[in-house]
Amino acid sequence: MPIHLRAEPSDYAPAVLVPGDPRRAQYIAETFFEGARLVNEERGMLGYTGTYKGKPLSVQSVGMGGASVAIYYTELAEQLGAKRIVRVGTAGGLGAGMQMGDTVVAVSATCDDPMIDILTEGDAHAPTADWRLVELAARTARERGTKVHVGPIVTAAVFYDRRPGIMERWRARGHLAVEMEAAILYTLGAIYGFETLAIMTISDLIAGTGDTVRISDEELKRGVDQMMEVACDVATAEI
């Protein structure tokens, strides 16, 4: 039994959604799953397993930042048998034309977190999603009428980043958004051989100065619900 997920492999489905917030994990289970049951509550990191449209699906909260999420991604894949892990969360929008509540599907994630060098033992690596999941997520979102942006993002190690001009430099190189987990997920997927995707709702719009405009609670809920419908379909798809 893992140290941080006090469960058995049979408690989790092969596909797992991974939000950061335990309350969002509970909301996802109660809103989108049928027959959800609590399978983990160690350290308050809630995990549930149920079905979605008749297919088994789990959700497990993983915290914030590389050091936290790497623990849970590793235990899910290496000790609990997860074959597909889909990050569902929020991100700050950098790309032109983005609006609050839009959905971002991350093809790749530039890792601005030194933890990646530990994971790869210093080897150069480009953290990249499973292309089949990217393609399916983009198509599914468009078919549902969800405004979706597909491309590279940045995974940052620091939330309150004091470096002058860093957001503008990321934007100038074509990054759509910034968050704190996707590159770690993609790198561990490459190391351990499980399928990965990060799909996020834009919760902030970030100006070139680094100043942000925050989404309202109502807009955030609407955007997250749209994202979650896509994410559940993708997580449970047979590809």
Phi and psi in degrees as a GROMACS rama.xvg file:
@    title "Ramachandran Plot"
@    xaxis  label "Phi"
@    yaxis  label "Psi"
@TYPE xy
-61.498  160.675  PRO-2
-72.9839  -40.0473  ILE-3
-102.819  -20.1251  HIS-4
-115.865  98.5435  LEU-5
-84.2185  75.1524  ARG-6
-150.232  169.988  ALA-7
-104.277  158.708  GLU-8
-53.7504  -34.3647  PRO-9
-68.7091  -13.1007  SER-10
-78.6114  -19.1097  ASP-11
-113.315  144.536  TYR-12
-75.6504  162.888  ALA-13
-62.0544  -26.2596  PRO-14
-109.315  132.17  ALA-15
-131.683  129.206  VAL-16
-87.0869  139.769  LEU-17
-130.526  86.6114  VAL-18
-78.9827  165.079  PRO-19
-80.6068  -41.6608  GLY-20
-84.147  124.921  ASP-21
-57.0436  -36.0862  PRO-22
-67.021  -33.6281  ARG-23
-70.1548  -35.7569  ARG-24
-60.7275  -44.0448  ALA-25
-63.4519  -43.0376  GLN-26
-61.2692  -43.9308  TYR-27
-60.5361  -46.9142  ILE-28
-61.735  -43.2527  ALA-29
-74.8133  -26.3821  GLU-30
-95.166  -37.7189  THR-31
-112.82  -16.1428  PHE-32
-97.3251  153.425  PHE-33
-104.786  137.756  GLU-34
62.9432  36.1915  GLY-35
-67.3228  138.212  ALA-36
-129.915  145.206  ARG-37
-73.2331  125.883  LEU-38
-115.636  -14.2757  VAL-39
-153.462  139.141  ASN-40
-142.155  15.4584  GLU-41
-58.5302  131.867  GLU-42
58.3655  19.6682  ARG-43
77.2063  6.74046  GLY-44
-89.6824  94.7352  MET-45
-74.5694  138.608  LEU-46
-133.85  141.348  GLY-47
-135.569  151.396  TYR-48
-131.057  137.238  THR-49
-156.643  -148.115  GLY-50
-130.025  154.509  THR-51
-130.271  116.004  TYR-52
52.1551  39.3848  LYS-53
84.074  -0.774639  GLY-54
-108.698  140.81  LYS-55
-65.0799  139.639  PRO-56
-154.519  139.861  LEU-57
-118.269  159.562  SER-58
-135.569  135.08  VAL-59
-138.82  122.665  GLN-60
-71.5511  145.935  SER-61
-132.056  0.802263  VAL-62
84.0253  -161.844  GLY-63
-124.401  140.172  MET-64
86.4302  159.848  GLY-65
-58.3067  -43.6789  GLY-66
-62.8276  -38.4867  ALA-67
-73.2984  -52.6799  SER-68
-66.636  -31.5826  VAL-69
-60.1357  -34.9859  ALA-70
-60.5045  -49.3423  ILE-71
-73.8237  -40.202  TYR-72
-59.9611  -42.0508  TYR-73
-66.7415  -45.437  THR-74
-66.269  -38.5764  GLU-75
-61.6187  -46.0567  LEU-76
-80.0011  -45.6003  ALA-77
-86.8958  -27.0874  GLU-78
-116.551  -19.4707  GLN-79
-118.869  3.54169  LEU-80
82.955  15.1012  GLY-81
-64.8141  134.027  ALA-82
-105.926  -20.112  LYS-83
-143.752  123.917  ARG-84
-123.129  123.953  ILE-85
-118.573  114.332  VAL-86
-74.0682  130.879  ARG-87
-126.314  117.477  VAL-88
-163.734  -152.98  GLY-89
-123.921  162.485  THR-90
-151.049  157.848  ALA-91
-89.7807  128.294  GLY-92
-79.7166  130.29  GLY-93
-111.339  -30.681  LEU-94
-70.8784  151.203  GLY-95
-65.2861  142.243  ALA-96
80.6029  3.61801  GLY-97
-76.3469  148.928  MET-98
-129.68  158.448  GLN-99
-55.9717  135.549  MET-100
87.3132  -5.88654  GLY-101
-64.2079  158.668  ASP-102
-102.85  138.104  THR-103
-118.443  130.298  VAL-104
-109.388  119.199  VAL-105
-90.7108  110.172  ALA-106
-67.6963  -42.497  VAL-107
-146.811  167.39  SER-108
-140.703  107.937  ALA-109
-62.7227  126.848  THR-110
-98.026  103.295  CYS-111
-95.9709  54.207  ASP-112
-146.3  118.634  ASP-113
-63.6769  -10.3446  PRO-114
-61.6315  -27.8587  MET-115
-61.7014  -32.1211  ILE-116
-68.0058  -30.9434  ASP-117
-69.9228  -44.8373  ILE-118
-64.4391  -37.0601  LEU-119
-99.2285  6.15215  THR-120
55.4544  37.8533  GLU-121
85.7327  -6.40019  GLY-122
-70.9599  143.486  ASP-123
-63.9317  142.197  ALA-124
-154.562  141.689  HIS-125
-109.754  101.239  ALA-126
-64.6082  119.007  PRO-127
-135.9  141.363  THR-128
-75.5381  168.314  ALA-129
-71.3191  118.224  ASP-130
-60.7417  -36.0781  TRP-131
-62.1726  -36.9269  ARG-132
-72.2363  -38.2276  LEU-133
-59.2062  -50.3177  VAL-134
-61.0983  -44.6593  GLU-135
-65.4705  -41.4152  LEU-136
-63.922  -43.9867  ALA-137
-63.1525  -44.6654  ALA-138
-65.56  -43.9082  ARG-139
-62.8874  -42.824  THR-140
-61.8063  -45.307  ALA-141
-65.419  -39.4332  ARG-142
-63.6078  -29.0636  GLU-143
-85.9229  -3.95463  ARG-144
80.9353  16.6627  GLY-145
-84.5477  133.646  THR-146
-73.6057  116.124  LYS-147
-126.177  141.314  VAL-148
-117.678  132.755  HIS-149
-123.361  125.882  VAL-150
165.084  -161.848  GLY-151
-81.9067  150.781  PRO-152
-129.36  179.353  ILE-153
-117.063  135.725  VAL-154
-104.77  113.864  THR-155
-99.3599  150.359  ALA-156
-87.3583  -20.709  ALA-157
-122.725  129.941  VAL-158
-77.5784  -51.4272  PHE-159
-92.8704  83.7206  TYR-160
-86.6242  120.563  ASP-161
-93.7327  -0.866344  ARG-162
-70.1517  122.929  ARG-163
-62.247  132.021  PRO-164
77.8438  3.05404  GLY-165
-64.6615  -40.3366  ILE-166
-64.2548  -40.6908  MET-167
-66.7372  -36.6459  GLU-168
-67.0088  -40.3492  ARG-169
-62.7112  -43.4251  TRP-170
-61.9549  -42.843  ARG-171
-63.1121  -25.7079  ALA-172
-93.385  13.4522  ARG-173
90.9926  9.27776  GLY-174
-73.1969  137.643  HIS-175
-83.8677  -32.3066  LEU-176
-161.372  168.873  ALA-177
-130.774  137.27  VAL-178
-149.565  -160.668  GLU-179
-133.276  10.3874  MET-180
-135.984  -28.3922  GLU-181
-60.3338  -42.0584  ALA-182
-63.1482  -34.551  ALA-183
-67.3748  -41.9329  ILE-184
-60.7553  -47.9853  LEU-185
-65.2201  -37.6707  TYR-186
-68.395  -44.227  THR-187
-66.7742  -33.4627  LEU-188
-60.9117  -41.1384  GLY-189
-66.606  -38.8908  ALA-190
-69.6162  -45.078  ILE-191
-99.995  -9.74618  TYR-192
82.5933  34.5581  GLY-193
-113.101  158.565  PHE-194
-78.5548  142.861  GLU-195
-137.145  149.104  THR-196
-157.739  143.42  LEU-197
-119.794  125.602  ALA-198
-131.736  128.423  ILE-199
-137.716  155.768  MET-200
-98.3055  135.588  THR-201
-73.7899  115.129  ILE-202
-106.253  -14.4716  SER-203
-143.068  149.64  ASP-204
-110.283  125.318  LEU-205
-105.917  122.148  ILE-206
-79.0873  166.967  ALA-207
-60.2607  -25.6224  GLY-208
-76.0116  -12.0154  THR-209
96.4482  -10.3122  GLY-210
-68.3077  148.545  ASP-211
-123.767  152.657  THR-212
-115.984  125.53  VAL-213
-96.1966  143.442  ARG-214
-71.1202  152.498  ILE-215
-76.8911  159.517  SER-216
-60.0543  -39.1304  ASP-217
-66.8053  -44.594  GLU-218
-64.0863  -38.8497  GLU-219
-63.9653  -44.9522  LEU-220
-60.3315  -43.7476  LYS-221
-63.6254  -43.7802  ARG-222
-65.5493  -42.0746  GLY-223
-64.4706  -40.9548  VAL-224
-62.6296  -40.9851  ASP-225
-63.2785  -44.9761  GLN-226
-61.2464  -42.3766  MET-227
-66.1973  -35.7556  MET-228
-61.1913  -41.4284  GLU-229
-66.3477  -46.9228  VAL-230
-62.3083  -41.1742  ALA-231
-65.4194  -40.7819  CYS-232
-62.0953  -43.9285  ASP-233
-69.2775  -43.2976  VAL-234
-60.5649  -34.7611  ALA-235
-97.8774  1.47615  THR-236
-71.0824  143.812  ALA-237
-91.3458  117.539  GLU-238
